[in-house]
Amino acid sequence: MSDNIACARRHGLGDLLRRSAARKPDKLAVICGNEQYSFAELDALCTRVAAGFSAYGIAPGDRVAILSHNSHAFAVVRFAIARLGGVLVPVNYMLKPAEIAYILKHSGARLLCVDMICAENGREAAAVAGNIEALVGLPGEDRGEPDVDLSFAQMTEAGSPGREFASPKPDALAQIIYTSGTESLPKGAMLNHDAIMWEYVTCLVDGEMHADDVVLHAMPLFHCAQLDVCLGPALYIGSSSVITAQSDPDTLLRLLQAHGVTSFFAPPTVWIGLLRSPHFAATNLSMLRKAYYGASIMPVEVLLEMQRLLPAVRFFNLYGQTEIAPVATVLGPEDQVSRAGSAGRAALNVETRIVDDEGNEVASGVVGEIVHRSPQLMAGYYNDEQRTAEAFRGGWFHSGDLATRDDDGYVTIVDRKKDMIKSGGENVASREVEEVLYGLGGVKEVAVVGLPHPTWVEAVVAIVVGREGEALTEAAVIAHARQHMAHFKAPKRVLFVSELPKNPSGKIMKRALRDQHASLFG
């Protein structure tokens, strides 16, 4: 009888799409290039692909890795694997073959799904890892598909659209996402079905997501921000999704207008790119109603500019990390101006504190580490008991982010622990310096890092991308900083570059900048 009760109470990632299809069978679910599917069609396709993986021999608990740019096929594989009870391992397509091979080997993946662009790196990585049994080809946005061991059509044709699968238990593992962290080897965050489903509920409520939304998915689906803040909740609630692998400003503006997009998530760097595009002013964005930002801190000056240019849009700041699936705090539309620069308050299903190094909660306004309790949290780092124990010490998950909290519970991120600069015995928050420099008219983008210095131990250095047509000098930038903050916080040097290194989710890669300029002071 217990099995029947469990079956009747089933509620996992594999179930949500079927329920949306039952409610809205004929509604457009996904459009990608020339491909489009109603919810009924997408649900049936996911079942056929799940059956195809099963016919190959993939069983509940088996790992299937995916190395691919955004496409409808990525979305299908994601929910097909969940329906089957398998474990998805999304892989960052910007990694080198040796880095990919580590993830494939560490996760124990049996199959690797690749698109045309990633096929060669996938083959090389699979050969090095040694545990990949076959490569599965995925059609891309342009319909191109690589010639590998198994085609997407073969997986689709192998199964029946009416097949039933036993739903995984709520605490069954759904995906392992490898974090990019500062360690030499990435950590695999294990996220169960129930953790992800709780996070979807948080997104739907705190993000004011609705079935009438038309959502553009342009950030990489291998990252949990796009996968589990945007795509998953959209399919859960019954929104229509536009999926693209292209994230350049002009393409995004074209898609936003052409599809009447109402909801769009992007990191600050992408929003900045849209604002600076010569086509921005001429693009009809009248349908856009909700704009989400996250992955890194939004400069206040840029936020105010966005609100001025898009007055009808409701803005949301979503802060979190992979290990909490990933939304932890939300700054809603009503607080964007009065609390500009804040990450908001703890999200619906999250409890947050700011603590010192001994785990004691600090007073309002005092810098400490953000820690969380939530059913959204990962089950631990895969095959890494030591780092799991360290992350969950004291019964709270330790984020590694430094922040303050005010009397009303609003959290303001100060820095990552690794990005706090210690110059001449004083702590300098790189974000504080960046905020000041964004107030200088000619600055398009800026990253502030600490570099080794013979006198100061670490020196504050600003790496700046200037706005086109506006001249900036090192002296002007330093003078502006000194005018608005203590001299020890102002940059000792300013470097001008054409672009800043970013990962596919748009986050500025400060570690790469520190490595690249480590010998600046000799």
C-alpha positions in Angstrom: 0.0 0.0 0.0 2.9 2.4 0.8 4.0 2.2 -2.9 0.6 3.1 -4.1 0.5 6.1 -1.7 3.9 7.2 -2.8 2.8 6.9 -6.5 -0.3 9.0 -5.8 1.7 11.7 -4.1 4.4 11.9 -6.7 5.8 15.4 -7.3 9.1 15.7 -9.1 10.7 17.4 -12.1 9.4 14.7 -14.4 5.8 15.4 -13.3 5.5 19.2 -13.7 5.6 19.2 -17.5 2.9 16.5 -17.7 0.7 18.6 -15.5 1.2 21.7 -17.5 0.4 19.8 -20.6 -2.8 18.6 -19.0 -3.8 22.1 -18.1 -2.7 23.8 -21.4 -2.2 21.2 -24.0 -2.4 23.5 -27.1 -0.5 26.5 -25.6 2.9 27.3 -27.1 5.5 25.9 -24.6 8.8 26.3 -26.4 10.1 28.1 -29.6 13.7 27.8 -30.7 14.7 28.9 -34.1 12.3 27.2 -36.5 11.2 24.6 -33.9 8.2 25.1 -31.8 6.1 22.8 -29.5 2.9 23.0 -27.6 2.9 21.8 -24.1 1.3 18.5 -25.2 3.9 18.0 -27.9 6.8 18.9 -25.6 5.5 16.5 -23.0 5.2 13.6 -25.5 8.6 14.3 -26.9 10.2 14.3 -23.4 8.5 10.9 -22.7 9.8 9.5 -26.0 13.4 10.7 -25.3 13.2 9.3 -21.8 12.1 6.0 -23.2 15.0 6.2 -25.7 17.5 6.7 -22.8 15.9 3.7 -21.0 16.1 1.5 -24.1 19.9 2.3 -24.2 20.1 1.1 -20.6 20.0 4.3 -18.6 18.4 3.5 -15.2 17.3 5.6 -12.3 20.3 7.1 -10.6 22.6 6.9 -13.7 24.4 10.1 -14.8 23.9 11.7 -18.2 26.1 14.7 -19.0 25.2 17.5 -21.4 27.7 19.7 -23.2 25.6 22.0 -25.3 24.5 25.5 -26.1 20.9 26.5 -25.6 18.3 24.7 -27.7 14.9 23.0 -27.5 16.8 19.7 -27.3 18.6 20.8 -24.2 15.3 21.4 -22.5 13.9 18.1 -23.7 16.9 16.1 -22.4 16.7 17.9 -19.1 13.1 16.9 -18.4 13.5 13.5 -20.1 16.3 12.5 -17.8 14.3 13.7 -14.8 11.3 11.7 -15.9 13.4 8.6 -16.2 14.9 9.2 -12.7 18.4 9.7 -14.1 20.8 12.4 -12.9 21.6 15.3 -15.2 25.2 16.7 -15.2 25.3 20.0 -17.1 28.8 21.0 -18.3 30.1 24.5 -19.0 30.8 24.6 -22.7 33.6 27.1 -22.2 35.8 24.6 -20.4 38.7 22.9 -22.1 38.6 19.1 -22.8 40.8 18.3 -19.8 38.4 20.2 -17.5 35.4 18.6 -19.1 37.0 15.2 -18.7 37.4 15.8 -14.9 33.7 16.4 -14.5 32.8 13.4 -16.7 35.1 11.2 -14.7 34.2 12.6 -11.3 30.5 12.4 -11.8 30.6 8.9 -13.3 28.5 9.9 -16.3 27.6 7.1 -18.7 26.5 9.2 -21.7 27.5 12.7 -23.0 25.0 14.7 -25.0 26.7 17.2 -27.4 25.7 19.8 -30.0 27.5 20.5 -33.2 29.8 23.2 -31.7 30.8 21.1 -28.7 31.1 17.7 -30.4 34.9 17.8 -30.9 35.7 18.9 -27.3 33.2 16.3 -26.1 34.9 13.5 -28.1 38.3 14.5 -26.7 37.1 14.8 -23.2 35.2 11.5 -23.3 38.4 9.8 -24.5 40.4 11.2 -21.6 37.7 10.4 -19.0 37.3 6.8 -20.1 33.8 6.2 -18.6 31.6 7.7 -21.4 29.9 4.8 -23.3 28.5 6.9 -26.1 27.9 10.5 -27.4 24.4 11.6 -28.1 24.0 14.3 -30.8 21.6 17.2 -30.1 20.2 19.5 -32.8 21.1 23.1 -32.3 19.1 26.3 -32.8 20.0 26.1 -36.5 18.9 22.4 -36.7 22.5 21.3 -37.2 23.4 18.0 -35.4 26.8 16.4 -35.0 27.6 12.9 -36.4 28.2 11.0 -33.2 27.3 7.5 -31.8 23.6 8.2 -31.2 21.4 10.8 -32.9 18.6 12.7 -31.2 16.2 11.1 -33.7 17.3 7.7 -32.6 16.6 8.5 -29.0 13.2 10.0 -29.9 12.1 7.1 -32.1 13.2 4.4 -29.5 10.3 5.0 -27.1 6.5 5.4 -26.9 5.0 8.8 -26.0 2.5 7.0 -23.7 5.1 5.2 -21.5 4.8 5.6 -17.8 7.9 5.9 -15.6 8.0 5.4 -11.8 8.5 8.9 -10.3 11.7 9.3 -8.3 11.4 9.8 -4.6 11.5 13.5 -3.5 14.9 13.1 -2.1 16.3 11.4 -5.1 19.2 13.1 -6.9 18.2 15.1 -9.9 21.3 16.9 -11.0 25.0 17.5 -10.2 26.1 21.0 -11.1 29.8 21.7 -10.8 30.7 25.1 -9.3 33.5 27.2 -10.7 34.8 28.3 -7.3 38.4 29.3 -6.4 39.6 25.8 -5.8 41.8 24.1 -8.4 39.1 21.4 -8.8 35.4 22.2 -9.1 32.8 20.9 -6.7 29.7 18.9 -7.7 26.7 20.3 -6.0 24.1 17.6 -5.6 20.5 18.8 -6.0 17.6 16.6 -5.3 14.1 16.8 -6.9 12.5 18.3 -3.8 15.2 21.0 -3.5 14.7 22.2 -7.0 10.9 22.0 -6.7 11.0 24.1 -3.6 13.2 26.6 -5.4 10.7 26.8 -8.3 8.0 27.7 -5.8 10.2 30.5 -4.4 10.8 31.8 -7.9 7.1 31.8 -8.9 6.0 33.6 -5.8 8.8 36.1 -5.2 9.5 36.6 -8.9 5.8 37.2 -9.7 6.0 34.7 -12.5 2.7 34.0 -14.4 1.3 31.7 -17.0 0.8 34.6 -19.3 4.5 35.4 -19.4 6.6 35.1 -22.6 10.1 34.3 -21.3 13.3 34.7 -23.2 16.0 32.3 -22.2 19.4 33.5 -23.6 21.9 32.8 -20.8 23.4 29.4 -20.8 21.1 26.6 -19.7 24.1 24.7 -18.2 24.0 27.3 -15.4 21.3 26.9 -12.8 20.3 30.6 -13.0 18.8 30.1 -16.5 17.9 26.4 -16.0 16.2 26.6 -12.6 15.2 30.2 -12.1 13.8 30.7 -15.6 13.2 27.7 -17.7 11.9 25.3 -15.0 9.5 27.7 -13.4 8.2 28.8 -16.8 7.3 25.2 -17.8 5.9 24.6 -14.3 3.5 27.6 -14.4 2.7 27.2 -18.1 4.5 30.2 -19.6 5.7 30.3 -23.2 9.5 30.1 -23.6 11.8 31.5 -26.3 15.1 29.7 -26.3 18.2 31.0 -28.0 21.9 30.3 -28.0 22.8 33.8 -29.1 23.3 36.5 -26.4 24.7 39.4 -28.3 22.8 42.7 -27.7 21.4 43.1 -31.2 20.0 39.5 -31.3 18.5 39.9 -27.9 16.8 43.2 -28.8 15.5 41.6 -32.0 14.0 38.6 -30.1 12.6 40.7 -27.3 10.6 42.7 -29.9 9.7 40.0 -32.3 8.2 37.6 -29.7 6.7 40.3 -27.5 8.8 39.0 -24.6 7.4 40.0 -21.2 10.0 38.5 -18.9 13.8 38.4 -19.3 16.7 37.5 -17.0 20.3 38.6 -17.6 23.4 39.5 -15.5 24.4 43.1 -15.2 27.0 42.9 -18.0 24.3 41.8 -20.5 21.9 44.5 -19.4 24.7 47.0 -19.8 25.3 45.7 -23.4 21.7 46.2 -24.3 21.7 49.8 -22.9 24.8 50.6 -24.9 23.6 49.1 -28.2 22.9 51.6 -30.9 19.6 49.8 -31.6 18.3 50.0 -28.1 16.4 53.3 -28.5 14.7 52.0 -31.7 13.6 48.7 -30.3 10.0 48.3 -29.2 10.1 46.9 -25.7 6.6 47.9 -24.8 5.6 44.3 -23.9 8.5 43.8 -21.4 7.1 43.8 -17.9 9.6 42.0 -15.7 13.4 42.3 -15.8 15.5 40.1 -13.6 19.2 40.5 -12.8 21.7 38.5 -10.8 24.8 36.4 -11.1 26.9 39.5 -10.1 26.2 42.8 -8.4 24.3 45.4 -10.5 26.0 48.9 -10.3 23.5 51.3 -8.8 24.1 53.9 -11.6 23.2 51.3 -14.2 20.1 50.2 -12.4 18.9 53.8 -12.2 19.5 54.2 -15.9 17.5 51.1 -16.7 14.6 52.3 -14.6 14.6 55.6 -16.4 14.7 54.1 -19.8 12.2 51.3 -19.0 9.7 52.9 -16.6 7.0 50.3 -17.1 9.2 47.4 -16.2 9.2 45.8 -12.7 12.8 44.9 -11.7 13.9 42.0 -9.5 17.4 41.4 -8.1 17.9 37.6 -7.5 20.9 36.7 -5.3 22.1 33.2 -4.5 24.4 30.4 -5.7 24.3 26.9 -7.2 24.2 25.2 -3.8 20.8 26.7 -3.0 19.3 25.9 -6.4 20.1 29.0 -6.7 17.8 31.8 -5.4 18.4 32.9 -1.7 17.3 36.5 -1.5 15.1 38.8 -3.6 14.9 42.5 -3.9 11.5 43.3 -5.3 10.3 46.1 -7.6 9.0 48.3 -4.8 12.5 48.4 -3.2 14.7 49.0 -6.2 15.1 52.7 -5.6 14.9 53.0 -1.8 17.2 49.9 -1.4 19.3 50.3 -4.5 22.4 48.1 -4.2 20.8 45.7 -1.8 20.3 42.0 -2.5 16.9 42.2 -0.7 15.6 39.9 2.0 15.5 36.1 2.4 13.3 34.5 -0.2 10.2 32.6 0.5 11.7 29.2 1.4 15.0 30.5 2.8 16.2 31.6 6.2 19.3 33.8 6.2 21.7 35.1 8.8 25.0 37.1 8.8 27.6 35.6 11.1 31.2 36.0 12.2 34.0 33.4 11.9 32.7 31.6 15.0 29.1 31.4 13.7 27.7 34.1 15.9 25.1 36.4 14.4 26.5 39.9 14.0 24.8 43.2 14.7 23.0 45.2 12.0 25.5 47.0 9.8 28.4 44.7 10.7 30.1 42.7 8.0 29.9 38.9 8.3 29.4 35.8 6.2 25.9 35.0 4.7 24.6 31.6 5.9 21.4 29.8 4.9 18.9 27.2 6.0 16.4 26.0 3.3 14.9 22.9 1.7 16.4 24.3 -1.5 19.9 23.5 -0.4 22.0 20.8 -2.0 22.5 17.5 -0.4 26.2 18.0 -0.4 29.2 18.0 -2.7 29.5 14.8 -4.6 32.2 12.5 -3.3 33.6 15.3 -1.1 32.8 14.8 2.5 35.4 17.3 3.8 34.2 20.3 1.8 30.6 19.3 2.5 31.2 19.2 6.2 33.0 22.6 6.0 30.1 24.2 4.1 27.4 22.9 6.5 29.3 23.6 9.8 27.0 24.6 12.6 23.9 23.4 10.8 23.9 26.3 8.4 25.2 26.5 4.8 28.1 28.9 4.5 28.0 30.8 1.3 31.4 32.4 1.3 29.9 35.8 0.6 30.4 38.8 2.9 27.5 41.1 3.6 25.7 43.4 6.1 22.1 43.2 7.2 20.0 46.1 8.4 17.2 46.2 11.0 14.6 45.4 8.4 16.4 42.3 7.2 17.7 43.7 3.9 21.1 42.1 2.9 23.8 44.1 1.1 26.6 42.1 -0.4 30.0 43.5 0.4 32.1 41.0 -1.5 33.1 37.4 -2.0 35.6 36.5 0.8 38.1 35.9 -2.0 37.5 39.3 -3.5 38.0 41.3 -0.3 41.2 43.3 -0.8 43.6 43.7 2.2 45.7 46.8 1.4 48.2 48.1 4.0 46.3 46.4 6.8 42.9 47.8 5.7 40.0 45.9 4.2 38.8 47.3 0.9 35.6 45.9 -0.6 36.0 45.8 -4.4 32.3 46.4 -4.9 32.4 49.7 -3.0 35.2 51.0 -5.3 33.3 49.8 -8.4 30.2 51.6 -7.4 32.1 54.9 -7.1 33.8 54.4 -10.4 30.5 53.6 -12.2 29.5 57.2 -11.2 32.2 58.5 -13.6 30.6 59.2 -16.9 33.1 57.6 -19.2 33.1 54.2 -17.5 31.2 51.4 -19.3 32.4 48.5 -17.2 34.9 48.1 -14.3 36.3 45.4 -12.2 38.4 46.1 -9.1 40.9 43.5 -7.9 43.8 43.3 -5.4 47.2 42.6 -6.9 50.4 41.7 -5.1 52.4 44.8 -4.1 55.8 45.0 -2.3 54.6 47.7 0.1 50.9 47.4 0.5 50.8 43.5 0.3 47.8 44.0 -2.0 47.2 47.1 -4.1 43.7 48.2 -5.3 43.7 48.1 -9.1 40.8 49.2 -11.4 40.4 47.5 -14.8 38.2 49.7 -16.9 36.3 49.4 -20.2 35.6 53.0 -21.4 32.5 54.1 -23.2 33.0 54.5 -26.9 33.9 58.1 -27.9 34.7 59.2 -24.4 38.3 59.8 -23.3 39.4 58.6 -19.9 42.8 58.8 -18.2 44.2 56.9 -15.3 44.7 60.2 -13.4 41.0 61.2 -13.9 39.8 57.8 -12.6 42.0 57.9 -9.5 41.1 61.5 -8.8 37.3 60.7 -9.0 37.8 57.8 -6.6 39.7 59.9 -4.1 37.1 62.6 -4.3 34.4 60.1 -3.1 36.1 57.7 -0.7 39.1 57.3 1.6 42.4 57.5 -0.3 43.4 53.9 0.8 40.4 52.6 -1.0 41.2 54.4 -4.3 43.0 52.5 -7.0 46.7 52.6 -7.0 46.6 51.9 -10.8 44.0 51.9 -13.5 44.3 49.6 -16.5 42.2 50.2 -19.7 41.0 47.2 -21.7 38.6 46.6 -24.6 36.6 44.0 -22.7 36.5 42.1 -19.4 36.7 38.3 -19.2 33.3 36.8 -18.4 32.0 33.3 -18.0 29.0 32.3 -20.1 26.5 33.5 -17.4 28.0 37.0 -17.7 29.9 37.1 -14.5 33.2 38.9 -14.6 36.1 36.5 -14.0 38.1 38.3 -11.4 40.4 35.4 -10.8 41.5 35.6 -14.5 42.2 39.3 -14.1 44.2 38.7 -10.9 46.2 36.0 -12.7 46.7 38.0 -15.9 48.0 41.1 -14.1 49.7 39.5 -11.1 53.1 40.9 -12.0 51.9 44.5 -12.5 54.0 45.8 -9.5 56.9 43.5 -10.1 
